[in-house]
Amino acid sequence: MVGLARFAVFISIGTCQAQESPQVTFGVTVIGNAGLEGKVYLLKRNTDHLPNFKKLEPVGSLYTTSLNIPPQRFNLGFPGVTDRFEWFAIDYNGKFWVAMPGEYNFGLTSDDGSKLYIDGRLVIDNDGLHSPAIGYGKRELKSGSHKIRVSYFQGPRDTVALVLTVARPDQYNLRIFNMNDYLPPSEN
């Protein structure tokens, strides 16, 4: 395929603001101690749902501890991959630790499609071409290690979004799911 390059820079979406706010990003190319690894794929034009990732070859990898890209215009393209600025997918995978067993509520906002899996089971299906939309789901989790997967695709230009939120059994409001909040206990 012409125009493909391995990632040499991080992918960021958003604009600079005068406020002290974290930079919005799909992830960086530097491997961290904990977090999600996202495999990046290029899609054919007019793709209208998440692809079968097993049939595609990734063009790079990203690493992040949270997915917090609120709905915004996608004016900067897809830096570091190709001259494309639409028609890509990212399949994030990782493990997280639950200290408090119980029912966990999740929210997944995306533009375009996304799905959330916990331990291989579908929790939220927010797939398809659409404006920013949120899907909700819940899952009973035991204490211990769990697998998480968030699959995402960006179709036609204009808007991009990907936000994963969670509420533990002792919380009412959803908040950004950060892998650093779900680390196994330290062995001291």
ZAMARGU-4260 file (C-alpha; in steps of 0.2 Angstrom, whole numbers, plus 5000, padded with zeros to 4 digits):
<rodrens>
0) 5000/5000/5000 | 5007/5017/4995 | 5010/5031/5008 | 5011/5020/5024 | 5024/5024/5037
5) 5028/5017/5054 | 5024/5029/5068 | 5038/5041/5072 | 5027/5054/5081 | 5013/5054/5093
10) 4995/5056/5086 | 4986/5071/5094 | 4969/5079/5090 | 4965/5096/5096 | 4971/5113/5097
15) 4982/5122/5109 | 4974/5132/5123 | 4980/5145/5135 | 4973/5135/5150 | 4983/5121/5158
20) 4974/5106/5151 | 4981/5090/5146 | 4984/5087/5127 | 4971/5077/5119 | 4979/5062/5111
25) 4975/5044/5104 | 4991/5039/5112 | 5010/5040/5111 | 5023/5028/5103 | 5033/5026/5119
30) 5028/5010/5129 | 5022/5014/5147 | 5022/5003/5162 | 5003/5001/5162 | 4990/5005/5150
35) 4982/5001/5133 | 4991/4996/5117 | 4982/5002/5102 | 4985/4994/5085 | 4982/5007/5071
40) 4974/5001/5054 | 4970/5011/5038 | 4953/5008/5031 | 4945/5008/5014 | 4935/5023/5010
45) 4917/5022/5014 | 4919/5009/5028 | 4903/5010/5038 | 4907/4999/5053 | 4922/4992/5063
50) 4933/4980/5053 | 4938/4962/5056 | 4955/4967/5063 | 4962/4949/5061 | 4961/4952/5042
55) 4971/4968/5042 | 4989/4973/5045 | 4993/4986/5058 | 5003/5001/5052 | 5008/5006/5070
60) 5005/5005/5088 | 5000/5018/5101 | 5001/5018/5120 | 4989/5027/5132 | 4982/5026/5150
65) 4965/5033/5146 | 4954/5037/5131 | 4948/5055/5133 | 4946/5063/5116 | 4930/5074/5117
70) 4920/5078/5101 | 4930/5090/5091 | 4934/5095/5073 | 4947/5084/5065 | 4957/5098/5055
75) 4975/5091/5058 | 4973/5075/5049 | 4982/5059/5056 | 5000/5064/5059 | 5014/5052/5057
80) 5004/5038/5047 | 5000/5045/5030 | 4992/5060/5021 | 4975/5053/5026 | 4964/5062/5039
85) 4950/5050/5039 | 4946/5031/5037 | 4957/5023/5051 | 4954/5012/5065 | 4962/5008/5082
90) 4960/4992/5092 | 4966/4995/5110 | 4969/4981/5122 | 4975/4980/5140 | 4973/4973/5157
95) 4966/4981/5173 | 4965/4977/5191 | 4948/4978/5201 | 4950/4979/5220 | 4932/4982/5223
100) 4920/4968/5216 | 4903/4973/5210 | 4894/4981/5196 | 4904/4993/5185 | 4895/5005/5174
105) 4903/5011/5158 | 4900/5025/5145 | 4909/5025/5128 | 4907/5041/5117 | 4913/5040/5099
110) 4912/5047/5082 | 4912/5036/5072 | 4910/5018/5078 | 4916/5010/5094 | 4914/4994/5105
115) 4919/4990/5123 | 4924/4972/5128 | 4928/4966/5146 | 4935/4949/5147 | 4930/4945/5129
120) 4912/4949/5132 | 4904/4964/5123 | 4898/4977/5135 | 4894/4992/5123 | 4891/4992/5105
125) 4892/5010/5098 | 4897/5005/5080 | 4892/5013/5064 | 4894/5030/5055 | 4887/5043/5067
130) 4890/5060/5075 | 4896/5060/5093 | 4886/5047/5102 | 4887/5038/5119 | 4883/5020/5123
135) 4881/5013/5140 | 4884/4996/5148 | 4887/4988/5164 | 4897/4972/5170 | 4898/4963/5186
140) 4917/4961/5190 | 4926/4951/5203 | 4941/4957/5211 | 4957/4953/5201 | 4964/4955/5184
145) 4952/4959/5169 | 4955/4961/5150 | 4949/4977/5142 | 4947/4980/5123 | 4941/4996/5115
150) 4939/4995/5096 | 4937/5012/5087 | 4935/5018/5069 | 4935/5035/5061 | 4925/5037/5045
155) 4923/5053/5035 | 4931/5069/5041 | 4924/5084/5051 | 4922/5077/5069 | 4932/5064/5080
160) 4928/5058/5097 | 4933/5043/5109 | 4930/5044/5127 | 4929/5029/5139 | 4921/5032/5156
165) 4917/5021/5172 | 4908/5022/5188 | 4914/5009/5201 | 4901/5001/5213 | 4904/5015/5226
170) 4902/5029/5213 | 4887/5037/5206 | 4894/5048/5192 | 4905/5041/5177 | 4922/5048/5176
175) 4937/5045/5164 | 4943/5027/5164 | 4961/5029/5168 | 4972/5013/5169 | 4983/5020/5183
180) 4967/5019/5194 | 4966/5001/5191 | 4984/4994/5195 | 4987/4978/5205 | 4992/4981/5223
185) 5010/4984/5225 | 5020/4970/5233 | 5028/4978/5248
</rodrens>
